[in-house]
Amino acid sequence: MDRELSQTEIKEFMASNGLDTSILDEGSDLEVYRQGGELIADFFRSIESRFVSIEYRLSRLEGGRYGHQKD
């Protein structure tokens, strides 16, 4: 279910709901926003991964210090 909509499908949806489709005719602006959104999502995934890694290492350090592993 995770498929990308075509430009035509987006235009048809917008037109059928009375929305202004002229923004799609401006071309690459939407592509720039999409790429920016992907960069932001990648950034947050990277940050999340770092936090998980830090949390794991802290958990191991605490487990080693007290002789047991914390969940």
C-alpha positions in Angstrom: 0.0 0.0 0.0 3.0 2.2 0.1 3.1 3.4 -3.5 3.9 6.8 -4.9 1.1 8.7 -6.6 1.6 9.9 -10.1 1.5 13.6 -11.0 -1.8 12.9 -12.9 -3.4 11.2 -9.9 -2.5 14.1 -7.7 -3.9 16.6 -10.2 -7.1 14.7 -10.6 -7.5 14.4 -6.8 -6.9 18.1 -6.3 -9.3 19.1 -9.2 -12.0 16.8 -7.9 -11.8 18.4 -4.5 -11.8 22.0 -5.8 -8.2 22.7 -5.0 -5.9 24.9 -7.0 -3.8 22.7 -9.4 -1.7 25.6 -10.6 1.0 24.8 -8.0 1.6 21.5 -9.7 2.3 23.3 -13.0 5.1 25.2 -11.4 7.1 22.0 -11.8 10.1 21.4 -9.7 8.9 23.2 -6.5 7.0 20.1 -5.4 10.0 17.9 -6.1 12.2 20.2 -4.1 9.8 20.0 -1.1 9.6 16.2 -1.5 13.4 15.9 -1.5 13.6 18.3 1.5 11.1 16.2 3.4 13.1 13.1 2.6 16.3 14.8 3.9 14.6 15.8 7.1 13.2 12.3 7.6 16.7 10.8 7.0 18.1 13.3 9.5 15.6 12.3 12.2 16.2 8.6 11.5 19.9 9.2 11.9 19.4 11.0 15.2 17.1 8.3 16.5 19.7 5.7 15.6 22.3 7.6 17.5 20.1 7.9 20.6 19.4 4.1 20.5 23.1 3.4 20.2 23.9 5.8 23.2 21.1 4.3 25.3 22.3 0.7 24.5 25.9 1.7 25.5 24.7 3.4 28.7 22.7 0.3 29.6 25.7 -1.9 29.1 27.8 0.4 31.3 25.3 0.4 34.1 24.9 -3.3 33.8 28.7 -3.8 34.1 28.9 -1.5 37.1 26.2 -3.1 39.1 26.7 -6.7 38.0 23.4 -7.0 36.1 21.9 -5.9 32.8 19.1 -3.3 32.8 16.3 -3.7 30.3 
